[in-house]
Amino acid sequence: MEDFQTAATVFWLSFFANQRGCPAKLRPAILTQLVPPEKNQFYRDPAYENEFEGIHDAIMKLWSKKLEEIAHRWLESPAGQYHKRESERHR
């Protein structure tokens, strides 16, 4: 399972370089496409699908948390304060 976790993490990190997130209904099909046909029976074990989903969700959560932190820091910066004042002025 450890090798699978590593492979799934590398896959999702590279996937997220191009797109943020993947709808849950598409993930099982992606998992079956990643494994050669002669070896793809393992994915029927719910533990692997759960791990694949869990790694996706953990990375999404990390991206969301980091983006929120960056946004809050920017809003507290002089540029963010200026933006806030200008936004309020134009409302």
C-alpha positions in Angstrom: 0.0 0.0 0.0 2.9 2.4 0.7 4.0 2.2 -3.0 0.4 2.9 -4.0 0.2 5.9 -1.7 3.4 7.4 -3.2 2.2 6.8 -6.7 -1.2 8.3 -6.0 0.4 11.4 -4.3 2.7 12.0 -7.3 -0.2 11.5 -9.7 -2.5 14.0 -7.8 0.3 16.6 -7.4 1.0 16.5 -11.1 -2.8 16.5 -11.9 -3.2 19.6 -9.7 -0.4 21.4 -11.6 -2.9 21.6 -14.4 -6.3 21.6 -12.7 -7.5 22.0 -9.1 -9.6 19.1 -8.0 -11.4 16.4 -9.8 -15.1 15.6 -9.4 -15.6 12.5 -7.2 -17.6 10.7 -9.9 -14.6 10.8 -12.3 -12.0 9.5 -9.8 -12.8 5.8 -10.1 -12.4 5.9 -13.8 -9.1 7.7 -13.5 -7.9 5.1 -11.1 -8.7 2.3 -13.5 -6.9 4.1 -16.4 -3.7 4.6 -14.4 -3.2 0.8 -13.9 -2.2 -1.5 -16.8 -5.1 -3.7 -17.8 -3.4 -6.9 -16.7 -2.9 -5.5 -13.2 -6.0 -3.5 -12.7 -8.0 -5.9 -10.5 -6.5 -4.4 -7.3 -8.6 -1.2 -7.6 -11.7 -3.3 -6.8 -10.4 -3.4 -3.2 -12.1 -0.5 -1.5 -9.0 0.3 0.5 -7.2 1.4 -2.7 -10.1 3.5 -3.9 -10.5 5.1 -0.4 -6.7 5.9 -0.3 -6.8 7.4 -3.8 -9.8 9.6 -2.8 -8.2 10.5 0.5 -5.0 11.6 -1.0 -6.9 13.8 -3.5 -9.0 15.3 -0.7 -5.9 15.9 1.5 -4.1 17.8 -1.2 -7.3 19.8 -2.0 -7.6 20.7 1.6 -4.0 21.8 1.8 -4.3 23.9 -1.4 -7.5 25.6 0.0 -5.9 26.3 3.3 -2.7 27.8 1.8 -4.7 29.9 -0.7 -6.9 31.2 2.2 -3.8 32.1 4.2 -2.2 33.9 1.3 -5.5 35.8 0.6 -5.7 36.9 4.3 -2.1 38.0 4.4 -2.7 40.0 1.2 -5.8 41.6 2.6 -3.8 42.7 5.6 -1.1 44.2 3.4 -1.0 47.9 2.3 -2.2 46.7 -1.2 -5.0 44.7 0.3 -6.1 47.6 2.6 -6.1 49.9 -0.4 -8.2 47.4 -2.4 -10.6 47.1 0.4 -11.0 50.9 0.7 -11.5 51.3 -3.0 -14.0 48.4 -3.2 -16.0 49.9 -0.4 -15.9 53.4 -2.0 -17.2 52.1 -5.3 -20.2 50.2 -3.8 
